[in-house]
Amino acid sequence: MEELLERLKKGLDNSQLMLMKNEEEGLACSFIKYGMVQDNFLVKDEYVVQALKQTGINGVVEGNTFERLRNNYGWFSLRVKSRKLLKELE
């Protein structure tokens, strides 16, 4: 999961917009800057998928929402990790 969170962080740092699309295997995330896709990958971790779905409207994270996610990524990452740990401890 650490590699996935690092890739998300890198995508947020190097783009201006994130698009998400539900797939059978997980959630496809595309990071876009100046109309060009900078990175595209599939998120399979259910905790990360759930947290990402809560951030965007209709699969789009842009503007103030994107900036908030990018600037508060540490909290986003902590929330995902703590939810996963809590589930493991139950």
Secondary structure, DSSP 8 states (H G I E B T S, - for coil): -HHHHHHHHHHHHT-SEEEEEE-SSSEEEEEEETTEEEEEEEE--HHHHHHHHHHSBTTEE-HHHHHHHHHTHHHHHHHHHHHHHHHHH-
